Amino acid sequence: MDGKCYGASMSTMISEVYDALKEAGASEEKARKAAEAIASAENRFGRIEGELIAIRGEQNLLKWMIGFNLAMTVAILWKIFS
């Protein structure tokens, strides 16, 4: 297992959004649910951003590996045919 929790829901909310919705006249339950939904979406985007950073790191490693392999191949071919 890679330590990720799928399907787990956390009851977090953004207090500024909650306060603004309450001040705008929303009921307490609706304001809380909306703030939790926004926080959940923000958490999803944070996880996606983290995964993209990891993919970019792996991509950079692969670029270096391909470059090294190409340089070695050219050097060997140069040695053989010169």
C-alpha distances in whole Angstrom, upper triangle without the diagonal:
4,6,8,10,11,15,15,19,20,24,25,28,31,34,36,35,36,39,40,40,41,44,45,45,42,41,39,36,36,36,33,31,32,31,28,28,28,26,23,24,25,21,20,22,21,17,19,21,18,17,20,21,18,19,23,22,20,23,26,24,25,28,29,28,30,33,33,33,36,38,38,39,42,43,43,44,47,48,48,50,52
4,6,9,11,15,15,18,19,23,23,26,28,31,34,33,34,37,38,38,40,42,43,43,40,40,38,35,35,35,32,30,31,29,26,26,26,24,21,22,22,18,17,19,18,14,16,18,15,13,17,17,14,16,19,18,17,21,23,22,22,26,27,26,28,31,31,31,34,36,36,37,40,41,41,43,45,46,47,49,51
4,7,10,13,12,15,16,20,20,23,26,28,31,31,31,34,36,35,37,40,40,41,38,37,35,33,33,32,29,28,28,27,24,24,24,21,19,20,20,16,16,18,16,13,16,17,15,14,18,18,16,18,21,20,20,23,25,24,25,28,29,29,31,33,34,34,37,39,39,40,43,44,44,46,48,49,50,52,54
4,6,10,10,13,14,17,18,21,23,26,28,28,28,31,33,32,34,37,37,38,35,34,32,30,30,29,26,24,25,24,21,20,21,18,16,17,17,13,13,15,14,10,13,15,13,12,16,17,15,17,20,20,20,22,24,24,25,28,29,29,31,34,34,35,37,39,40,41,43,44,45,47,49,50,51,53,54
4,6,6,9,11,15,16,19,21,25,27,26,26,30,31,30,32,35,35,36,32,32,29,27,27,27,23,22,23,22,18,18,19,17,14,16,16,13,12,15,15,12,14,17,15,15,18,19,18,20,23,23,23,26,28,28,29,31,33,33,35,37,38,38,41,43,43,44,47,48,48,50,52,53,54,56,58
4,6,9,11,15,16,19,22,25,27,26,26,30,31,30,31,34,34,35,31,31,29,26,26,26,23,21,22,21,18,17,18,17,13,15,16,13,11,15,15,12,14,17,16,15,18,20,19,20,23,24,24,26,28,29,29,32,34,33,35,37,39,39,41,43,44,44,47,49,49,50,53,54,54,56,58
4,6,10,13,15,18,20,24,26,24,24,28,29,27,29,32,32,32,28,28,26,23,23,23,20,18,19,19,15,15,17,15,12,14,16,13,12,16,16,14,15,19,18,18,21,23,22,23,26,27,27,29,31,32,32,35,37,37,38,41,42,42,44,46,47,48,50,52,52,54,56,57,58,60,62
4,7,10,12,15,18,21,24,23,22,26,27,26,27,30,31,31,27,26,24,21,22,22,19,17,18,18,14,14,16,14,11,14,15,12,12,16,16,14,16,19,18,18,22,23,23,24,27,28,28,30,32,33,34,36,38,38,40,42,43,44,46,48,48,49,52,53,54,55,57,59,59,61,63
4,7,9,12,15,18,21,19,18,22,24,22,23,27,27,27,24,23,20,18,18,18,15,13,15,14,10,11,13,11,8,12,13,11,11,15,15,14,17,19,19,19,22,24,24,26,28,29,30,32,34,35,36,38,40,40,41,44,45,46,48,50,51,51,54,55,56,57,60,61,62,63,65
4,6,9,12,15,18,17,16,20,21,20,21,25,25,25,22,21,19,16,17,16,13,12,14,12,9,10,12,9,8,12,12,10,12,15,15,14,17,19,19,20,23,24,24,26,28,29,30,32,34,35,36,38,40,41,42,44,46,47,48,50,51,52,55,56,57,58,60,62,63,64,66
4,7,10,12,15,15,13,16,19,18,18,21,22,22,19,18,15,13,14,13,10,9,12,10,7,9,11,9,9,12,13,12,14,17,17,17,20,21,21,23,26,27,27,29,31,32,33,35,37,38,39,41,43,44,46,47,49,50,52,53,54,56,58,59,60,62,63,65,66,68,69
4,7,9,12,12,11,14,16,16,17,20,21,21,19,18,15,14,14,13,9,10,11,8,6,9,9,7,8,11,11,10,13,15,14,16,18,19,20,22,24,25,26,28,30,30,32,34,35,37,38,40,41,43,44,46,47,49,50,52,53,54,56,58,59,60,62,64,65,66,68
4,6,9,8,8,11,13,12,13,16,17,18,15,15,13,12,12,10,7,8,8,5,4,8,7,5,8,11,10,11,13,15,15,17,19,20,21,23,25,25,27,29,30,32,33,35,36,38,39,41,42,44,45,47,48,50,51,53,54,56,57,59,60,62,63,65,66,68,69
4,6,6,6,9,10,11,12,14,16,17,15,16,14,14,13,10,9,10,9,5,7,9,7,6,10,11,10,11,14,15,15,17,19,20,21,23,25,25,27,29,30,31,33,35,36,38,39,40,42,44,45,46,48,50,51,52,54,56,57,58,60,61,63,64,66,67,68
4,5,5,6,8,10,10,12,14,15,14,15,12,13,13,10,9,12,11,7,9,12,11,10,13,15,14,15,18,19,18,21,23,23,24,27,28,28,31,33,33,35,37,38,39,41,43,44,45,47,49,50,51,53,54,56,57,59,60,62,63,65,66,68,69,71,72
4,5,5,6,9,10,11,12,14,14,15,14,15,14,11,11,13,11,8,11,13,11,11,15,16,14,16,19,19,19,22,24,23,25,28,28,29,31,33,33,35,37,38,39,41,43,44,45,47,49,49,51,53,54,55,57,59,60,62,63,65,66,68,69,70,71
4,5,5,6,9,10,10,12,11,13,12,13,11,8,9,11,8,6,9,11,8,9,13,13,13,15,18,18,18,21,23,23,24,27,28,28,31,32,33,35,37,38,39,41,43,43,45,47,48,49,51,53,54,55,57,59,60,61,63,64,65,68,69,70,71
4,5,5,6,9,10,11,9,10,8,10,9,5,6,9,8,5,9,11,10,11,14,15,15,17,19,20,21,23,25,25,27,29,30,31,33,35,36,37,39,40,42,44,45,46,48,50,51,52,54,55,57,58,60,61,62,64,66,67,68,70,72,73,74
4,5,5,6,9,10,10,11,10,12,12,8,9,12,11,9,12,15,13,14,17,18,18,20,23,23,23,26,28,28,29,32,33,33,36,37,38,39,42,43,44,46,48,48,50,52,53,54,56,58,59,60,62,64,65,66,68,69,70,72,74,75,76
4,5,5,6,9,9,11,11,14,12,9,11,13,11,10,13,15,13,15,18,18,18,20,23,23,23,26,28,27,29,32,32,33,36,37,38,39,42,42,43,46,47,48,50,52,53,54,56,58,58,60,62,63,64,66,68,69,70,72,74,74,75
4,5,5,6,6,8,9,10,8,5,9,11,9,9,12,13,12,14,17,17,18,20,22,23,24,26,28,28,30,32,33,34,36,38,38,40,42,43,44,47,48,49,51,53,53,55,57,58,59,61,63,64,65,67,69,69,71,73,74,75,76
4,5,5,5,7,6,10,9,6,9,12,11,11,14,15,15,16,19,20,20,23,25,25,26,29,30,31,33,35,36,37,39,41,41,43,45,46,47,49,51,52,54,55,56,58,60,61,62,64,66,67,68,70,72,73,74,76,77,78,79
4,5,7,10,10,13,12,10,12,15,14,13,17,18,17,19,22,23,22,25,27,27,28,31,32,32,34,37,37,38,41,42,43,44,47,47,48,51,52,53,55,57,58,59,61,63,63,65,67,68,69,71,73,74,75,77,79,79,80
4,6,9,11,14,12,10,13,15,13,13,17,18,17,19,22,22,22,25,27,27,28,31,32,32,34,37,37,38,41,42,42,44,47,47,48,51,52,52,55,57,57,58,61,62,63,64,67,68,69,71,72,73,74,77,78,79,80
4,6,9,12,10,9,13,14,13,14,17,18,18,20,23,23,24,26,28,29,30,32,34,34,36,38,39,40,43,44,45,47,49,49,51,53,54,55,57,59,60,61,63,64,65,67,69,70,71,73,75,76,77,79,80,81,82
4,6,8,6,6,9,11,10,12,14,15,16,18,20,20,22,24,25,26,28,30,31,32,34,36,37,38,40,41,42,44,46,47,48,51,52,53,55,56,57,59,61,62,63,65,67,68,69,71,73,73,75,77,78,79,80
4,6,5,6,9,10,11,12,14,15,17,18,20,21,23,24,26,27,29,31,32,33,35,37,38,39,41,42,44,46,47,48,50,52,53,54,56,58,59,60,62,63,64,66,68,69,70,72,74,75,76,78,79,80,82
4,6,5,6,9,10,11,12,14,16,16,18,20,21,22,24,26,27,29,30,32,33,35,36,38,39,41,42,44,45,47,48,50,51,53,55,56,57,59,61,62,63,65,67,68,69,71,72,73,75,77,78,79,81
4,5,5,6,9,10,11,12,14,15,16,18,20,21,23,25,26,27,29,30,32,33,35,36,38,39,41,42,44,45,47,49,50,51,53,54,56,57,59,60,61,63,65,66,68,69,71,72,73,75,76,78,79
4,5,5,6,9,10,10,12,14,15,17,18,20,21,23,24,26,27,29,30,32,33,35,37,38,39,41,43,43,45,47,48,49,52,53,54,56,58,59,60,62,63,64,66,68,69,70,72,74,75,76,77
4,6,5,6,9,10,11,12,14,16,17,18,20,21,23,25,26,27,29,31,32,33,35,37,38,40,41,42,44,46,47,48,50,52,53,54,56,57,58,60,62,63,64,66,68,69,70,72,74,75,76
4,6,5,6,9,10,11,12,14,15,16,18,20,21,23,25,26,27,29,30,32,33,35,36,38,39,41,42,44,45,47,49,50,51,53,55,56,57,59,61,62,63,65,66,67,69,71,72,73,75
4,6,5,6,9,10,10,12,14,15,17,19,20,21,23,24,26,27,29,30,32,33,35,37,38,39,41,43,44,45,47,48,49,51,53,54,55,57,59,60,61,63,65,66,67,69,70,71,73
4,5,5,6,9,10,11,12,14,16,17,18,20,21,23,25,26,27,29,31,32,33,35,37,38,39,41,42,44,46,47,48,50,52,53,54,56,58,58,60,62,63,64,66,68,69,70,71
4,5,5,6,9,10,11,12,14,16,17,19,20,21,23,25,26,27,29,31,32,33,35,36,38,40,41,42,44,46,47,48,50,51,53,54,56,57,59,60,62,63,64,66,68,69,70
4,5,5,6,9,10,10,12,14,15,17,18,20,21,23,24,26,27,29,30,32,33,35,36,38,39,41,43,44,45,47,49,50,51,53,55,56,57,59,60,61,63,65,66,67,69
4,5,5,6,9,10,11,13,14,16,17,19,20,21,23,25,26,27,29,31,32,33,35,37,38,39,41,43,43,45,47,48,49,51,53,54,55,57,59,60,61,63,64,65,67
4,5,5,6,9,10,11,12,14,16,17,19,20,21,23,25,26,27,29,31,31,33,35,36,37,40,41,42,43,46,47,48,50,51,52,54,56,57,58,60,62,63,64,65
4,5,5,6,9,10,10,12,14,15,17,19,20,21,23,25,26,27,29,30,32,34,35,36,38,40,41,42,44,45,47,48,50,51,53,54,56,57,59,60,62,63,64
4,5,5,6,9,10,11,13,14,15,17,19,20,22,23,25,26,28,29,31,32,33,35,37,38,39,41,43,44,45,47,49,50,51,53,54,55,57,59,60,61,63
4,5,5,6,9,10,11,12,14,16,17,19,20,21,23,25,26,27,29,31,32,33,35,36,37,39,41,42,43,45,47,48,49,51,53,53,55,57,58,59,61
4,5,5,6,9,10,11,12,14,15,17,19,20,21,23,25,26,27,29,30,32,34,35,36,38,40,41,42,44,46,47,48,50,51,52,54,56,57,58,59
4,5,5,6,9,10,11,13,14,15,17,19,20,21,23,24,26,28,29,31,32,34,35,37,38,39,41,43,44,45,47,49,50,51,53,55,56,57,59
4,5,5,6,9,10,11,12,14,16,17,19,20,21,23,25,26,27,29,31,32,33,35,37,38,39,41,42,43,45,47,48,49,51,53,54,55,57
4,5,5,6,9,10,10,12,14,15,16,19,20,21,23,25,26,27,29,30,31,33,35,36,37,39,41,42,43,45,46,47,49,51,52,53,55
4,5,5,6,9,10,11,13,14,15,17,19,20,21,23,25,26,28,29,31,32,34,35,36,38,40,41,42,44,46,47,48,50,51,53,54
4,5,5,6,9,10,11,12,14,16,17,18,20,22,23,25,26,27,29,31,32,33,35,37,38,39,41,43,44,45,47,48,50,51,52
4,5,5,6,9,10,11,12,14,15,16,18,20,21,22,25,26,27,29,30,31,33,35,36,37,39,41,42,43,45,47,48,49,50
4,5,5,6,9,10,11,13,14,15,17,19,20,21,23,25,26,27,29,30,31,33,35,36,37,39,41,42,43,45,47,48,49
4,5,5,6,9,10,11,13,14,16,17,19,20,22,23,25,26,28,29,31,32,34,35,37,38,40,41,42,44,45,47,48
4,5,5,6,9,10,11,12,14,16,17,18,20,21,23,24,26,27,29,30,32,33,35,36,38,39,41,42,43,45,46
4,5,5,6,9,10,10,12,14,15,16,19,20,21,22,24,26,27,29,30,31,33,35,36,37,39,41,42,43,44
4,5,5,6,9,10,11,13,14,15,17,19,20,21,23,25,26,27,29,30,32,33,35,36,38,39,41,42,43
4,5,5,6,9,10,11,13,14,16,17,19,20,22,23,25,26,27,29,31,32,33,35,36,38,39,41,42
4,5,5,6,9,10,11,12,14,15,16,18,20,21,22,24,26,27,28,30,31,33,34,36,37,39,40
4,5,5,6,9,10,10,13,14,15,16,18,20,21,23,24,26,27,29,30,31,33,35,36,37,38
4,5,5,6,9,10,11,13,14,16,17,19,20,21,23,25,26,27,29,30,32,33,35,36,37
4,5,5,6,9,10,11,12,14,15,16,18,20,21,22,24,26,27,28,30,32,33,35,36
4,5,5,6,9,10,11,12,14,15,16,18,20,21,22,24,26,27,28,30,31,33,34
4,5,5,6,9,10,11,12,14,15,17,19,20,21,23,24,26,27,29,30,32,33
4,5,5,6,9,10,11,12,14,15,17,18,20,21,23,24,26,27,29,30,31
4,5,5,6,8,10,10,12,14,15,16,18,20,21,22,24,26,27,28,30
4,5,5,6,9,10,11,12,14,15,16,18,20,21,22,24,26,27,28
4,5,5,6,9,10,11,12,14,15,16,18,20,21,22,24,26,27
4,5,5,6,9,10,11,12,14,15,16,18,20,21,22,24,26
4,5,5,6,9,10,10,12,14,15,16,18,20,21,22,24
4,5,5,6,9,10,11,12,14,15,16,18,20,21,22
4,5,5,6,9,10,11,12,14,15,16,18,20,21
4,5,5,6,9,10,11,12,14,15,16,18,20
4,5,5,6,9,10,10,12,14,15,16,18
4,5,5,6,9,10,10,12,14,15,16
4,5,5,6,9,10,10,12,14,15
4,5,5,6,8,10,11,12,14
4,6,5,6,9,10,10,12
4,6,5,6,9,10,10
4,5,5,6,9,10
4,5,5,6,8
4,6,5,6
4,6,6
4,6
4
